[in-house]
Amino acid sequence: MTKKQDRNNRISLDPGNALFILYIGGILFCVFLAMVVDGHAAVSPGDVRQGELLLKDVSGNGQYLPAPHLSQDVEIYVSGMTARTKLSQRFVNNTASWQEAIYVFPLPAESAVDTLRMKVGERLIVGEIKEKEEAKKIYKKAKSEGKKASLLAQERPNIFTMAVANIAPGEEVAIEIEFGQVVLLSDGIFSLRFPMVVAPRYIPGKVIGTEKEGTDIQFSGSGWSVDTDKVPDASRITPPVITTEGEKINPVHLVLELAAGFPVSRLTSLYHGIRVEGEADQTQRIHFNGEVKADRDFVLEWEAEEQEGPKAALFSEQLDQNVYHLLMLNPPAIGDKSTAPARELIFVLDTSGSMAGPSIVQAREALILAISRLSEQDRFNVIEFNSSASKLFEKAERGDSLHRKEAIRFVSRLHADGGTEMASALDLALDGKNNHERIRQVIFLTDGSVGNERELFQMIESRLGDSRLFTVGIGSAPNSFFMSRAASIGRGSFTYIGKVSEVQEKMMLLFNKLEHPAVTDIKLLSTNGRKIEYYPNPIPDLYLGEPLLVSVKAEEGGTDLQVSGVVNGNLWKQNVGTKNGAVRPGITMLWARKKIRTIMDSRVMGVEENDIRSQVLSTALAHHLVSKYTSLVAVEQQVSRPADEDLQHTAMKTNLPAGWQASKIFAGSAKTATPAQLQIIIGVMLLLSGLFLLRRNRRGRV
């Protein structure tokens, strides 16, 4: 047999095999076509290239029309340790058809949302709190009847969906939302964060379903991702994204009134230009300096003049037969770091695609700074993760000069790409052990852009042992819900770094916490035996520079409180009088929000869903709060849309967070389905291969 004959025999296939290849290729090609026709091709936000906000004309002519526009007005009033915010969302329908606008947007993770109003011209419709499924039915019925309606639903504690039905051509509908929150205090710095963009989330898991024909887009999800077994609501937390370079939408106007209660020595907006009106020791008004588009979080910080800041604060409100308090108390002097025992530090760095650009620069600098501060008495390791996780050393090594230099070289070469398989990193970082020879501290640097938060929380709870988890949020729009809750479950603390210039200051403050002993086993008691109910419960460990902040409900008549804890093995106690608390509206609502969070956190400890649901429902309905199981719905009684007019649906787009790179995020993230481009290429290649082999077989038989 000649070499040529041998080669021809190897290439030649049975016609049945060639037909099988044609068959498989045809299936893949048809699947792709079916997905495109049905409107469900697996498209990520990175596949969307148009810079304008467009809406497909469902009449069938293939044209694209301008879609409704959105702008927002924000009014925040800060009084001492509490803040009240009114968010106005204006939907303008500049199309020729009746519209339902659907908008996914962020709110602070600890916000207590209690008010919804819909304004149409001079008409004002006030929303009512309902069980979530009932609210959906009310909204859908009003929508089908042609009545204007709005529905506010919580997807995550920091992600909400607003749906507004029956907006007439050329009409503007304004939706007002109000919520309360607590001002944060850490290391003597007061801060308030108002998030303005939902960052794209990494969605792991297997596809569990797609939208069916005729399904209401509002309730099946209108995001760029399909639902998966690990993120069953993925389609509801992944709004479409404008990814064209330089294109920004959703203008925001903001006014903040600050009544700190003491003279302010420093007032700083970390990421936006502002102008300030008023005196430092009186109410100050803060405005954005020029037009701002919603692509990063707004963070305001202020400090008290030396010795003027409160060492303790108490705010109170009475409702019915109960008295509610918000207590802020500085813990005792914790001692110098020489008293702290030996430590093992595990540094975990997120190098996924969403960290590309400024974020990975911030994270590398922060981690290098942390490594450079290690002493020879410390043990440490470095874990990096994207689509998979790996560790630098097989086991934790001494923090001597040799190992520090090796680690710094390793970190300096890291770049951002790929998915966000955070579970694999947590698996390496948390060993589930108790009674370590050293204090074990895990420092997690990430933007937290994941959709499977619940799975990760359960993992932290089950594998924490006696380790402590400290989270460092990186970038312009970190997932504050995940970052703060992970640190709380991990009995650590969380820190935000929004730009490179903050790395030195923020990391130094974190180092002080890591290097000093904590106040542990904290309890709150009534001094006269009266019943109290407080949250968070249990109270987490406290670290240097962090005050105790707890919401308390007491029986009518009130009671003084006693706080106790353990510092370096020694018992600490302090009594707190509650007779002269400053009266503030909204303290009751903040208590209820803290209670709901504590109940929801119990899911990771195995509490049954039905038990959680009943407790949350009773609390949320009693206090008129939006929650996982309750929504606010507003319906105008008069009919707006004529019965012969069709209703179009628009999923309002959001910006890509500032500094993010679309090509890195979506190219590296795990897809829940095969990308359409890849699917068609594979199908065409298999079709061509089958045709080629059939032709060779026929030629060989001639």
N, C-alpha and C positions, 0 to 999 in steps of 0.2 A: 504494500500500500504506500502510495506516495505521500509526501507531507501535505500536498494540496488536497488529496482525497481525505486524509485524516482530518484536516481542518474543516473540510466541508461536512464530514460526518458529525463532528463536534457541534457545528453550528446548526445542523439540520435537526428539527424537532418533529415529533408526531403532529399532524394537523390538529388533533384534539387538544394538545398543549397550547398551540398557538391560538386556537379558538378560545381556550380558557383565559389566556392573557387578554384577548380582545374583549371577552365578557367582563372581566374585572375592570379593565380600563373604561368600558362603557358605563358600568355601574357608577364608578367614581365621577365620571363626567356628568352623568345624569343627576347624581346627588347634588353636585355643584349647581347645575342649572335649576333644579327644584328649589334649592335654598335661595337662589337669587330671585326666582319668580315669587317665592313665598315671602321674600323680604327678610330672611333669617340667615343670610350668609354670615359666617363667623368673622365679623369685622371689629377690629379694636379701634379705639379713638385715634390711634396713629394712622388708620386708613382714611380718616376724614380730612380732606385737604382744603375744602372751601373756607375762605376767611369770613364770609358773611353768615349771618344766621338765616338759614334757608329752610323752607318747608316744601315737601313734595306735593305736587298737585295730584290728588287722587282721582281726578277725572279721567286719567289714563293717557294724557298727551305727553307725559314724560317731562314736563316743564317744572322748574323750581321757582317758587314764589317767596317773597320776603315773609318772615315769620314774626310773631309778636315780639316786642322788645321789653326788656326788664330794666328797671333802675330802682335803687334803694335809698331810703333816708333813715338814718340811725340817730336816735336821741338817747343819751345815757346820762343818768343822774346818779352820782356817787355821793353817799352820805356815810362817813366813817368807814365801817367795814362791810357795808352793803351797797349794792348797785341795782338800779331799776332801768331796764332798757325797753324802748319802743322802736320796733323795726317795721318800717313801712315799705312794702314791695308794690311797685306800680307796674302793672301789666298793660301795655298799649298794643292793641290789635291793629296793625297797619296793613292787614290783608283784606281781601274782598269777601272773605268767608267767615262764618261764625267759628269761634275757636274755644278749645279747652287747652289751657296752658298748664304744664306740669313742671315743677321746679324742685330740684334737690339742692338743699343748701345746708350749711353748718350753723350750729349754735354752740356756745360754751358747754362743755360736757356736764357741768354741774348746774345748768340753768333750770329754773323752775318756771315752765311755760304755763300761763293760766288765762291768757286773754287772746281772743281772735275777733277782729272786726272787719267787715267788708264794706267798702265805700264805693258807691256807684253814683256819680254826680253828687247831689245833696242827700242821697239816701244812705242810711247807716244800718247795717245788719250785724247784730252781735251774735257771736258763736256760742254754742252750748257744748259742755263736756258730755261725751257719751262713750259707752263701751265701743271699742274699735270696730267690731263687726257691725254693730248697729249704726255707727256713724257712716260707714261705707254704704250701707243700704239707703240711708237718708240722702246721701250725696248722689248716688246713682239714680235714685227715683227723681230727685229734683232736676238732675241733668237731662234725663230722658223726657221730662215734661217741659223742657225749655226754660226752666227757672235758673236764675243766677245762683251759684252755690260755690262754696269754698270748703276745703277739707285740709286740716293740718294733722299729719301723722308722724310719729317718731319711728325712724328706722333703726337708729342707734342713739344712745344718749347725746351724741354730738352731731347726728345727721337726721334731718327732717325732710319730709316731702310736702309741698303745697300744691294742691290742685284747684284750679279755678275754671268753672264751666260756664259756657254760654256768654262769651265776650263778643259783642257785636262788632262788625267791621267799623274801624275808625274809633272804637270806644276805648276808654281807659278805666280799669278797675284797680282800686288800691286795697291792699290787704295789710291790716295792722296787727302785729303780734307783740305781746308784752311778756316779759319774763324778769325774774329776779335772780341774782347770783351773789356770791360772797367775794369780797376783795381778798386777794392772796397777800400774805405777809411772810417773807423769808429773808433772813439776814438783814433785817432792818429796812428792807425795800418793799413798798406796797406796789402791787401790780394788778392790772386788769387786762384780760385778753378778749378780743372780739374777733372770732374767725370769720373769714369772708369767702373761702373757696373749699370745696370738697376735693381733696386730692385723689387721683386714681388709685384704686386699691388692687393689690395682688389677690387674685381669686384662684385658690387651689381646689382640687377635687374633681369628681366625675359629674358630668352633666346629668341632671335629674329631670329635665323637661324643657320644653320650649312653648312659646305662646301658640295657642290654637286660633284658628280663624274665628273671628267674631268676638274674641276675648277683649274685655275692657282693658285698654292699655294702661290705665291708671293703676289697676289692681293686680296685673300680672307683671308689671315692671317695664320700664321703657329705657333701661340703661344699655350700655354697650356690651355688657357681659350677660351670659345665660346663667341660670341658677345651677348650683352644684351641691353635692352631698355635704360638703364642708361649709359652704356659704349659700344656704338655701334661699336667701333674699338678695343674691348678687345683682340681679337685674334692677333692684330698687335702690342700690347705693353706688351705682356707676353711671352717673349722668353723662351724656355726650359731651365731648371736649373740643374746644377750638384749639387746634394745634398749629395753625399757620404762624410762622415766625413773625413776631411783632404785633399780631392781631390781639386786641383785648376788647372785652364787652362788659356789660353790667356795671355802669358807673355807680359809685356810692358817695353819698353826702353824709357827713357825720358832725354832730355837735355833742360835746361831753361837758357836763357841769360837775366840777369837783368841789365838794365841801368836805375837806379832809378832817376838819375838827381840830386842826393844829397848824401852825405856820409851816409851809413847805419850803425846803431848801433846794430841792432839785426836782424838776418835772421834765420827763423825757419821753418822747415817742420813739421807739426803737427802730421802726421800719418805714415810717411815713413822715413827710414834712407837715408841720402843724403851725398854727398861730394861736397865741394865748392872750386872752383878755381878762382883766381883773387883777386883784392884789394877791400876794402869796399867802396872806393870813386870812383871806376871805374866799368866797366862792369864785372859782376861775372857770372861764368858758374856753374850751379847746375846739378848734375847727381844723379840718384838713386844709392844707395849703395847696389849693388848686384841685382839679378833678382827679379822682382816684378810681381805678378799676379794680374789681374784686379778684385779686390774684395772690394775696398774701394776708396773713393775720395782722390785725392792728393790736399793738401792745403798748400800753401806757404805764410808766413807772414813776413813782414819786417817793421822796424821803422827807422825814420830819427834821426840823432843825435839831441840833444836838441837845439831848436831854428833854426834848419837848414831845417826843413820840410816846404813845400810850404803852405802859408796861402791862396793862390789862384793860380789857374792854368788855362791856356787857350791854347787850341790846335786848329789849323785851317787848312783848305784845300779848295782850289778853284776848282770848276768844272763848266765848261760852263759859264753861266752868274750869278752864285751864289757863295756865300762864306759860308762855313759850320764851326761851332765852337763846341767844347766840352768844356763847362765851369764848373769848380769846384771852389766853393766859400764857405768858412767857414761862418756859420751864426753868428749873434751877440751873445755876452755873454747873456745867457738866464736868469740868476739870480739864487739865491739859493733856495733850496726846501722849505724854510719857506714861500715863496710867493705862493706856490701851494695850491689850495683849497682842501677840504676834498675829499676822494676817496672811490670808491667801486671797489674792485678787485675780479674778477671771475677767478679762476684757473681751467683749463681744462687739464686733464691728459689722454693720450692714453694708455690703458692697453691691447691692442690687441696682438695677437700672434707674430706679427712682432717686437714687443718691448721686447720680451723675451731675457734674457741674459744681457749683459752689458747695453743695452739701458734702460731697466726699472730701473736699479740701478742708472744710470745717472739722469733719470727723477725724481725718488723719492728724490734723494739728492738735486736736483735743487728746487723742490717744497717745501721740508722741509725748505730749506734755505730761500725761499721767504716768507713762512708763519711765520718763526721766526722773520722776520724783520717788521712785521706789528705792528702798534701802536694802542692804544685804540681808536683813532679818526677814524681809518679805518673801513670799513665794508668789509666782504669777504665771499666767499663760494667756495667749491671745487666740481667739477664735474669729474667723471671718466667714461670712455666709452670703450667698446669693441663691443660685439654683440648688446648691448643696452647701454643706458646712465642713470646715476643716480646722484643725488646731495647729498652732506653731510647734509646740513641744508635746511629746507623748504624755508627759505629766508636768505639773507645775514645777517650775525651776526657781532657783534663788534669784533675787533681784540684784545680782552683782553686776559689775560693769560689763562683763563679757555677754551675759544674757540680755542685758538692756540694749546693748549695741545691736545684737542680732535681731531683737524684736523691732527696734526702730527701723533697721534696714528693711525688714519684712513689711512693716506698715507703710513705709515711704513708697513702696512699689505697687501698692494696691490701687486698683481702679474700679469703677462702678459699671456693672453690666449684669444682665441675667435676671432671674426671678427673685422672689422674697420668701424662700423656704425657711421661715423663722422657727418652725418646730424642730427642725434638725439642729439648729444652733442651740436652742434651749435644751435639747436632749444631751448635747455635749457639755453645756455649761452647768446644768443642775444635776446633782448626783443622788438626790433624795436621802442623803445620809444626815444623821444627827450626831452630836458629840464629836465634831471635828476638833483636832488638836489646836487649830487656829480659828480666829474669826474669818469666815469665808464670805467675801463680798463680790458679787457679780455686777459689773458695770456694762450696761447694754446701750450702745450708741446706734440710733436708728431714727428714721422718720415715721416709723410705725404704720406705713401704708399697706395694711393688710385688711382683708375682709373677714377672716376666720378668727376674730378676737376671742370668741367663747371657747373654742378649742384650745387656744394658747393659754387662756386664763386657767382652764382645767389642768393643763400640763404644769403650769407654775405651781398651782396648789398642791398637786400630787408629788412633785419632784423637788420642792423647795428644801425640805429638811430644815436644818438650822442655818442655811445660807441666807443672805439678804440680797435682794435685787434692786439695783439703782438704775433708773432709766435716764438717758440723756437724749432729748428730742432734738433732731437736727433738721434745718431747712426752714422754708418760708411758710409752710402749712402742715406742721406735724399733726399726726392723729392723737390729739390730746386725750381723748377718751381711753385709747389703748395705753398710752404712756403712763398716765396717772393711775389707772386701775391696775396695770401690771405692777407698778411700784408699790401700790397699796397691798395687793395680795402678796407680793414679795417682801413685805415689811421693810421696805427701803424708802427712798425719796426720788423725786424726779426733777430734772433740770432742763431748761430750754436754751438752745443756742441757735439764733436766727441768722447770724452773719459772722464772718471770720474775726472781726474786731472784738467780738464778745468772748471768744474762746478762752483767753487768759483769765479774765475776771470770773466767768461762770465756772470754769474748771477749778480755780483756786478755792472758790466757795464750796464746791463739791468735795474737794480734798479735805477741807476742814471737817466736814461731816464724817467722811470716811475714817479720819484719823483720830476722832474723839469717840468715847463711849456714848451709847444712846440711853435714853430714859425708856425703860421697858415695863411691861406688866402694868399699864396705866388703868386706873379705875376711877369712877365717879360715883359718889354716894351722897344721899341726903343726910344732913346733920341732925334732923329731927324725926327721921323715920318715915317721912311722907314718900309716897310712891313717885318715882321719876322714870322717864323713858328718854334715853339719849342716843344720839347717832353722831359719828360712826360708832358702832358697837360690834366687836371690841375696838377700842381706840388703838391705832397703830403706834409703833415705836416712834419716839421723837428724837431728832438729831439737833446738833448745835445750830442755833440760829432759827429754829422752827418753833413757832408758838403752837400751843394746843388750841384747836378750833373745834368746838363741839356744839351741837344743837340739842336743847333740853326741853322736855315737856314736863311740867309739874302740876299737881292738883291745885285747885283754887286756894288762895292763901299763901301759896309759894313755899319755898324752903331754901335755906342756905345749902351750899354744896361743899364737899370735900374732895379734892383731887389727890391721888396717891400714885406712886410709881417706884421703880427700883433704879438706882443709879450706882454703878460699880459695886453691886451687891448690897447697897445700903438703901433702906426704906426712906422715901421722901413723901411728905404730906403738906398740903396747903389748903386752908379754908377760903371760900369765896362767898361773900355776901351778895344777895340778889335783890336787895330792896331798892337800890338806886339805879337800876339799869335804864339807859336812855330808851325812850319809847320810839319804836320804828315800825311802820307798817311793813308787812311782808315777812316778818320773822317766822310766823306760823307756817307760811308756804315753804320757806327754806328748810324748816324742820321736816316737813312732809317729804320734800325732795331727798333729803339725807336718808330718811327712813326707806324710801323706795329704792335708793341705791343699795342700801344694806341688804334689803330683801332680795334684790336681783343678784347681788354678789353671792348669795347663798346657793345659787345654782351650781357653782363650781365645787361646792362641798356636798353635792348629791341630794339636795332638797328637791322633792317632787315638784314638777311644773305646775300641777293643779293647786298645790299649797301656795306656791309663789304667786300664781295668778290671782287667787282669791284675796290674798293680803294686799297686793299692789292695787287691785281694783277698788277695794274698800277705801284705801288711803287716797288714791288719785281722784275718785269721784267725790269724796268728802271735801277735798281741798281744791277741786276744779283744775287739776293738773293733767297735762299731756304725759303719757307714759307708753310703755310697750303695749299696754292693753287698753288704753283710752286715747281718744282723739277729739279735737275740737271741730265742729261743723257749723257752718252758717248758711242759711237758705233764705233767699228773698221770695216772698209769697207770690208776687205777680209774675206772670209768664213773660219772658223777654223774646225768646227765639220762636219764630213761627214754625208750625208743624211741618211745613214743606221745605224748610231750610236744613241742610245737612250740617252736622257738627264735625269739624276737623280737630285733630289732636296734635299738639306740639310739645315735645320734650325740650324744655329750654336748655340751651347749652351753657357750659361753664368754662372758665379760663383754665389753662394749665397753670399750676402754681409757679410763681416767679422763680427763675433759676433752673426749672426742670427741663429736661431734654426729651422730647417725645420719641425720638428714634431709639433712645436708650431704654426708655420705660417699656414701650410696647413690643420692641423687638426681643427683649430679654425675658418678658414675663411669661408665665405658663399660660398657654391658651386652653380654654375649656373645650375647644373644638379645633379641628385642623384649619389653618388659615385658608381662605378661599383661593388666594394666589397659588399656594403650594398644592392644593387639591386639584386644581385644573391642570397644573404642570404635570403632576403624577399621572392623571388620567390620560392626557394627550400623549405622554411618553409611552405608556402601556399600549395605547391604541396603535401608535406608530410601530412599536416593537412587534406587536402581533401581526400587523400587516406585512412588515418586513420579513418575518419568519415564514409566513404563509407563501410569500412570493418566492423565497429561497427554496422552499420545499417543492413548489410547482416547477421551478426552473431545474431543480435537481432531478426531477422525474422525466424531464423532456429528453 
